[in-house]
Amino acid sequence: MQLCIAWIGCGMKALTFIVRFLTAQYKDHMQKMTRRTYLIPPPSAVAGMFGAILGLEMEELYKVSDEILAGAELRFLGGRIITLARTFKMHCSVSELVRLLKRYYAGERSEYVINKMQKLLTIKESEELYMPEYKFAIASSNEALVGEGMKRLKEHDVEYDIFGGNDYHFIEFIGDPKPAELKKSSEGCGYCRREDFERIEAETFNVVWEMRGIGGELTPLVMPVTFLANVKEDFIQVYGAKIRLKSEREVVNDGESKIFVHKVKPFLTLRI
């Protein structure tokens, strides 16, 4: 099979590929009592999935992360799923717990029942994305890394299983790799640092702090997020519209999309 990858200025090579999940969750670590999700996976998650395609262990990925830029564009979102669960402090036997809950839900509000119920942990919400489809973008000065990724994606030869955040969020499709170029642009898709953000290319849009009320229609959405690890900065994630920056930043351009990409290593939390 002939491998076709575009040469990039300054020794950089790049590619894009499509990934679609049945459900996905990229946990917002600023939330403690709930499991909120980012709209778009951070560069560390994108690079991690690319590493899974190549068969890189976590330590190997960390070592080459200085050579990688990564980003993503959300192309479609079917909606959101919320799961409610209560985690119990097992300060009593299971049978006693069942009797307590029966008394409470039967309407009893005695001091004993209220006191015992207050010792239970709060209800937790777990938020998931339904049917998200992404275009992932990778750029690297490591020619072999990008070349091997392109080859494996074309041949559907993925080394490790890929999941949408956790191992119960299954992949539905991965493929359609395209050679790309690393360029500078003030316009692109995906997400950017808040300090670089100027506007989005849409007449109307919705600013959301969580995923409530989001449906499958392509309504432009703007979601402010904070990435931790060694970044600790505010970012703007956008779905359904292009982002306009105050100045030019790195994008991966495959001829169809321009996706903002970011250095991967600051987003990783692994320490060797």
Backbone hydrogen bonds, N-H to C=O, Kabsch-Sander energy under -0.5 kcal/mol:
donor,donor_aa,acceptor,acceptor_aa,energy
4,C,2,Q,-0.6
5,I,3,L,-0.6
8,I,12,M,-0.7
11,G,8,I,-1.0
12,M,9,G,-1.4
13,K,140,S,-2.9
14,A,6,A,-0.5
14,A,180,A,-0.7
15,L,138,I,-2.3
16,T,178,K,-2.0
17,F,136,F,-1.7
18,I,175,G,-2.9
19,V,134,Y,-2.4
20,R,173,F,-2.8
21,F,132,P,-2.2
22,L,170,F,-2.3
23,T,170,F,-0.5
24,A,129,L,-1.7
25,Q,164,G,-3.0
27,K,25,Q,-0.7
28,D,36,R,-2.4
29,H,27,K,-0.8
31,Q,28,D,-1.7
35,R,125,E,-2.9
36,R,34,T,-0.6
38,Y,26,Y,-3.3
45,A,42,P,-0.7
46,V,42,P,-2.0
47,A,43,P,-2.8
48,G,44,S,-2.0
49,M,45,A,-2.1
50,F,46,V,-2.0
51,G,47,A,-2.6
52,A,48,G,-1.8
53,I,49,M,-1.7
54,L,50,F,-1.7
55,G,51,G,-1.4
56,L,51,G,-2.9
61,L,57,E,-2.6
62,Y,58,M,-2.3
63,K,59,E,-1.8
64,V,60,E,-1.5
65,S,61,L,-0.8
65,S,62,Y,-0.6
67,E,64,V,-1.9
68,I,65,S,-1.3
69,L,139,A,-2.9
70,A,262,H,-2.4
71,G,137,A,-1.7
73,E,135,K,-2.2
75,R,73,E,-0.7
75,R,133,E,-3.0
76,F,133,E,-1.5
78,G,130,Y,-2.0
79,G,130,Y,-1.0
81,I,128,E,-2.5
83,T,126,S,-2.3
85,A,124,K,-2.2
87,T,122,T,-0.7
88,F,86,R,-0.5
90,M,88,F,-0.7
91,H,89,K,-2.4
97,L,93,S,-2.3
98,V,94,V,-2.5
99,R,95,S,-2.1
100,L,96,E,-2.3
101,L,97,L,-2.4
102,K,98,V,-2.3
103,R,99,R,-2.2
104,Y,100,L,-2.4
105,Y,101,L,-2.9
106,A,102,K,-1.0
107,G,104,Y,-1.6
108,E,103,R,-2.2
114,I,110,S,-2.7
115,N,111,E,-2.3
116,K,112,Y,-2.2
117,M,113,V,-2.6
118,Q,114,I,-2.1
119,K,115,N,-0.6
119,K,116,K,-0.8
120,L,117,M,-1.5
121,L,87,T,-0.8
124,K,85,A,-3.8
126,S,83,T,-2.4
127,E,35,R,-2.8
127,E,125,E,-0.5
128,E,81,I,-2.6
129,L,24,A,-3.4
130,Y,79,G,-2.6
131,M,22,L,-2.9
131,M,129,L,-0.5
133,E,76,F,-2.5
134,Y,19,V,-3.3
135,K,73,E,-2.4
136,F,17,F,-2.8
136,F,134,Y,-0.5
137,A,71,G,-2.6
138,I,15,L,-2.5
139,A,69,L,-2.3
140,S,13,K,-2.7
141,S,67,E,-1.1
143,E,141,S,-1.1
146,V,142,N,-1.7
147,G,143,E,-2.6
148,E,144,A,-2.5
149,G,145,L,-1.9
150,M,146,V,-2.5
151,K,147,G,-2.2
152,R,148,E,-2.5
153,L,149,G,-2.3
154,K,150,M,-2.2
155,E,151,K,-1.9
156,H,152,R,-0.5
156,H,153,L,-0.6
157,D,152,R,-2.8
158,V,156,H,-0.8
159,E,53,I,-1.5
160,Y,52,A,-2.2
164,G,169,H,-2.4
165,G,163,F,-1.5
169,H,166,N,-1.9
170,F,168,Y,-0.7
171,I,162,I,-0.6
172,E,20,R,-3.5
173,F,20,R,-1.9
175,G,18,I,-2.1
178,K,16,T,-2.5
180,A,14,A,-1.9
181,E,253,N,-2.1
183,K,181,E,-0.6
183,K,251,V,-2.9
185,S,249,R,-2.6
188,G,243,I,-1.8
189,C,258,K,-2.3
190,G,238,V,-0.5
191,Y,189,C,-0.7
192,C,236,I,-1.7
194,R,234,D,-2.7
196,D,193,R,-1.2
197,F,193,R,-1.0
197,F,194,R,-0.6
198,E,244,R,-2.3
199,R,244,R,-1.9
201,E,242,K,-2.8
202,A,200,I,-2.0
206,N,220,P,-2.3
208,V,206,N,-0.6
208,V,222,V,-2.6
214,I,211,M,-1.6
219,T,217,E,-2.2
221,L,239,Y,-2.7
222,V,206,N,-2.9
223,M,237,Q,-3.2
225,V,235,F,-2.5
227,F,233,E,-2.2
230,N,266,P,-2.2
231,V,228,L,-2.6
232,K,228,L,-1.4
233,E,227,F,-1.3
235,F,225,V,-3.1
236,I,192,C,-2.8
237,Q,223,M,-2.6
238,V,190,G,-2.5
239,Y,221,L,-2.3
240,G,74,L,-0.5
243,I,188,G,-3.7
244,R,199,R,-3.3
245,L,186,S,-3.3
246,K,196,D,-2.5
249,R,185,S,-2.7
251,V,183,K,-2.5
252,V,259,I,-2.5
253,N,181,E,-3.1
253,N,251,V,-0.6
254,D,252,V,-0.6
254,D,257,S,-1.7
259,I,252,V,-2.2
259,I,257,S,-0.5
260,F,189,C,-2.2
261,V,250,E,-1.7
262,H,70,A,-2.2
264,V,65,S,-0.6
264,V,68,I,-2.0
265,K,65,S,-0.8
267,F,264,V,-2.0
268,L,264,V,-0.6
268,L,265,K,-1.6
